[in-house]
Amino acid sequence: MDFSLSSDEQEFTESFRNFCKKEIHPFAEEADKTKELPRSHYLKLGEAGYLGLLHEEEFGGQGAGVFLSTLAMEIISEFCGSTFFSAGASAGLFGLPIKHFGTPEQKKKYLPDIISGKTIGSLGVTEPDGGSDVSGLSSLAKKSGRDRYLLSGQKTFITNAPNADYCLVLARTQDESGKEKGLTHFIVDLKSKGISRSAAMDKMGLKASPTGALFFEDVEVPEENILGKLGKGFRQTMQTFNAERLSLAAYSLGVMKACLDESKSFSASRKSFGKSIYQHQGVAFMLAEIYSKYEAAKWLTYNTAWEMEKIESEGKPSMSLSGKCAACKLFATTAAREVTNLAVQIHGGAGYMDEYKVSRLYRDTRLGEIGGGTSEIQKLIISGSIMKES
């Protein structure tokens, strides 16, 4: 394994960190209070090259590898979790399946504006009666006429639902006789007739990243908007979840790095019993735990990203890494929850106040153990994977 970066990659990470410090971090607290992420953020992220990192140059992307993208996700997560989640839902959860499974026409139609930040995408999988049970969803797209489907159903807890332009919707499919044709992804224009949305939901954290529900009532979707082949949606979703789980591990690294920096700064400036509190053994031990958990999670995440990049460069699907991606997410998101708790504890009463960044980090990190499949689901995936190896 070689985690070293080329000179161009080093230049990008340095410039992107400076971009995040200047353009993202100063507005993170305000965005958390107003519960709004300006659309201008997407345009800025597009100009900075972040949204197109994993996309092809032909459509305005950077054509970068998984490893560099993972580093960039870690960097942006240090400064604003809401920006990470909304940008990731658009360019990642919506954009990457189109990159991997879309037709040339679909890529040309949707990807340039997603990559530039002009439009916002979302992924519609979760339903009110089935979170982790993807195969049991009830949204239905029934063939109607020669070249269209009628889509009905409801999706919930969808990142960007209140303000997205498009949604990649997973639904059961039937032919005109009612015969089941499996799960299929449809690219849906959210301005279509028959679609309504909920307002942004009130949440514990990540308040500036809008989450909501989408309602579909006999929405006409042209057959040309089927992603890939009819009935292949489940496998597409599982491959997409692999990438999402790696990205959530990268997010957790950013949170832990921010907690480490904030805790070092606070414990050096805060004095108790005549000396800086980091000099007290109790605080010193907590700092050591934060550092150790961050370093352990970092190398597991970097290793997984390196392996995924190697597999994809060979033109192979990443499904063989399902167990490792699940383990990476499980370990990193658990560590991030523990680290944010330690960071708040180091800050004492100040850590409970919203004016300190660790308060926001504590709230924001909790979704890591839920989104992309709960920690319990990750354990099932991991155990299944290691038993197959035997």
N, C-alpha and C positions, 0 to 999 in steps of 0.2 A: 504493500500500500504506500502510495506517495501522495501526501496531502499538500505538497508544495504548489504554489501558484505561479503562473507565468507573470512576466512584468506587466502585461496588459490586464490580467486579472487582479493583480495587486493594485494597480492604478484605479480599476473600477471600484474595488471594495473601499479604498480610501476616499475616493470622490463620492461614493454613495453614502458613506458614514457622514461626511461633511454635509451632504444634501439633507440627510435626516436630521442632523443637528440644527440646520438652518430653517428647513421648510416643514418638518413634521413635529419635532419635539416642542417648539414654542406654542403650538396650538393644541397639543394633546390634552392638557388639563381643561382648556376652554371647550374643546369638543366633547369631553366627558360630561361637562356640566350642561351644555346645550343639547346634548344627545344628537348631535348632527355632524356628519362628516361631509365637508363641502365637495361638490363634484370637481372643483378645481384641483383637489388632491389627486384625483385619478389622472388628470391631464399632466400634472407635475411628475407623477410617478411614471407616466408614459414617456415624457421627455427625458427623464433620468435613466430610462432603459430598464427599469425594474419590471414592469408589466410584461415585457417581451423577452425576458431572460431565457425562458425555455422554448420560445417560439422561433419559427424559421425566419430567416432574414427576408425571404420572398414576401412575407406579409408584414414586414416592419419589425420583426423580432431581432434578438441578439444572437440566437443560435448557440447559446452558452450551454454548459453541462449542468447536471444535477448538483454537483458539488458546489460550484460557484453560486448557484441559485439558493442552496441551503445556507451558505454564508450570508447572502443578502437578506434572507428571511430572518436569520438570527439578528442581524444588524437593525432592521426596521422594528423588530419586536422589542428591542431595548427601549425604544422611544414612544411607540404607540401601538398597543395591541389592537385597537379598533381598526386602525389603518391596515394592519397586517391581515385581519380577518376579512374585511370587505374587499380589499385588493385581491386577496387569495381566492375568494369565492368567484370573482369576476374573471381574472386571467387564468386561474388555476382550475377550479371546479367546473367552470363553464368552458373556458378556452382550451384547456389541455385535452379533454375528450374530443373536441372538434379537431384538434391537431392530430390526435392518434387515430380517430375513426371516421372523420368527416370526408366527404367528397371534395375534389378540387374546387367545385363551385361553392360549397358551404364554407370552406376555408377562406376563399376570396371574398365572400359576402360578409362574414362575421368577424374574422380575426383582426384585420387592420384597425378597425375602430375600437375593439376591445384592447388591443395592444397599445394604442395611442391614448386610451383613457376617454375617448369621446363617448363610448357607450359602456354600460355596466351589465354584467351577466350574473347569473345565479344558477344554482343546482337544486332541483326539486325532487327529493327522494322521500324524506321523512313525512309520515302521515300521523294524524291524531291517534289512531288505534294501533300503530306499529312503528316504533322507533328503530330498534335494532333488527327487526324482522323484515328485511328488504323484500324477500320472496313472497311475503304475505300482504303486500300493499293492495289497495282496492281501486285506485284510480284506473279508469278504463278509457281506452281509445278504440272505437269501433269503426271499421271500414264503412264508408258511406259514399257510394258511387265509385267511379273508376280510379280517382286519384286524390282522395282526401280521407281524413279520419275525423271523427267527432270525439273530442276529449272532455271527460267529466271527472270530477273528483276534487280533493282538497289536499294541499301540502301545508305543513306547518313547521315552525322553527327554521325558516329558510333565511339564511343570511342574504341581505340586499333585497328581499322581497318587496319592501315598501317603495324602493326607488329604482329597481333594475329595469332595463329595457328588454332583456331577454331572459328566458329560463330554460334550462335543459331539464325536461320533465320526464321522469320514469313512470311508465304506465303499463298496465296489462293491455294486451291487444287481442282483438277478435276480428275475424273476417265477417262478411255481411250475413253469413248464416249463423253467426254466434260461436263459431269454433275458436278455441283459445289458440293464440299464436305466440305466447310467451311474453316476457317483459321487453319493452322497447323504449329507447330514448327518443324524444321529440324536441326539436328546437322550436320554442314557442315565442312569438312576438307578444309581449305583454300588453300591447295596445290593442290586441285582437278583441272582437266582440265576444261577450260571454265570460270575460275575466274580471274578477274583482279582487281587491287586496285588503288586508287588515291594516290598521295603523301600526307603527313600530311598537313592539312589545316592550314593556318595562322589564328591565333585567337587573341582576345583581351587579354585573360588570360589563365591560366592553360596550358601554352605553352609546358611543358614537357610531358603532357598527349596527345599522338597522336590521332587526330580525322581525319577521312577520309571517302571515299565512297568505296563501294564494288559493282562490276558488275558481274552478273551471266548470262551466255549464254549457255543454254542447259547443265547445270551441272548435271551429274548423281549422284543421292543421293540414296543409298540403302534404302529400306523400313524399315530396322532395325534401321535407324537413325531418324525415327519419334519419337518425344518426347511425351510420353503419348499416347493418342488416337487421331486418325484422326479427325480433325475438332474441337478439344478442345483448339486450340491455343489462342483464344481471352481471355477466362477465365484465362488461365495460365498467359498470359501477364498482366492482371489486378491484379492478386495476386502478381506477381513479382513487379509491379509498387508500390504496397503498401509498400513492403520492401524497394524499392528504395527511396520512399518519406520520410520514416523514416530515412534512411541513409543520405539524403540530409539535414534533420534537424540536425542530429548529426554533419555533416560537418560544418553547419552554426554555431553551438556552438563552434567548434574548432576555427573557424575564429574569432568569437567574443572574445573568451578567449585570443587569440593572440593579438587582437587589444587592449584589456584591459591592458595586460601586457606591450605591447610596449608603450602605451599612458602613463601609470603610470611612466615607466622608463624615457621617454623623458621629461615629464612635471616636474619630480623631478630634472632632471639635467639641463634643459634649463632655463636660467634666463632672466628676463625682468623687467625693472624698479626696479632693486635691489633685486628681490626675485624670487624664483622658480615659474614657470608659473602656476602650479597647485594651488598656493595661490591666483591667480586672479579669481574672481567670474566667469567670462566667461568660463575659462577652467575647473574650478571645476564643473560647471553645465554640461559640455559635458562629463566629467568623470562619473558623476552621471547617466546620460542618458545611457551611454555604459553599466555600471554595471546593471542598472535596466532592460534593454532590454535583456541582457545576462541571468540574473536570471529568468526572466519570460519565455523566450524560453526554458531554461534548464528544468524547472519543467514540462512544457507541453510535451517536448520530452521524459523525463524520465518516465512520466506517461504513455505515449503511448507505449513506449518500454516495460514497465512492463505489460501492458494489452496484448500486442501482445505475450509476452512470456507465459503468463498465458493461453491464448487461444490455442497456439501451443502445450503447455504441455498437454492439454486436448485432443489433436488430432483433433482439429477443424481448418478449413481454416481461414485465417485472413481477408477474404472478409468483414466480419461484421465490421471491423475497417476502411473501406475505407474512410468514412467521417472524422474520427479522424486523420488518417494518412495525409489526404489532408490538414486539418486544421493545423496540426503540421508543415508540410512543408511550407505552406503559411505564417504562423506567423514567423517561424524561419528564412526563407530565406529573408523575408522582413526586419526583424530586423537586419540581418547580413549586408544587403546593407546599412541600416541607420547607423549602427555602424561603418562600414569601412569608411563611409563619415565623421563621427565625428572624427575618429582616424586621418585621413588625415588632417582635419581642425586643430586639436590640434597640429600636427606637423608643420603646416604652410607651408612655402616654402619647407622645408625639406621633407614633406610628398609627394610632387610632384616628388621627385627624386627617381630613381630606387634603389639607394643604401639603402634606408630605406624600411624595410619589409612591412610597411603599404601600400606602393605603389602597391606591388604585391598582397596583400590581397584585396585591393580595386578592382583590375582588376579580380582577381580569383573568387570573390564571386558572380559576376554578373550572372554566369551561373545557380546559385541556383534557380533563379526565372523563368528559362526557361526549364532546363532539368527535366525529369520525369513528364512532363506536366507543361505548363505555369501556372502562378498564376491565370490567368483567368479560366483555366480549373479546377484548384483546387476549385475555388469558385462555379463552377457548380456542382462539386462532393459534396461539403459540403452542398449546398442548397438542392440538391436532397436527401441527406442522412437525413437531419433534417426534411424534409417534410414526408419522409417515417415513421419517428418515431411518427409523429402526427397521 
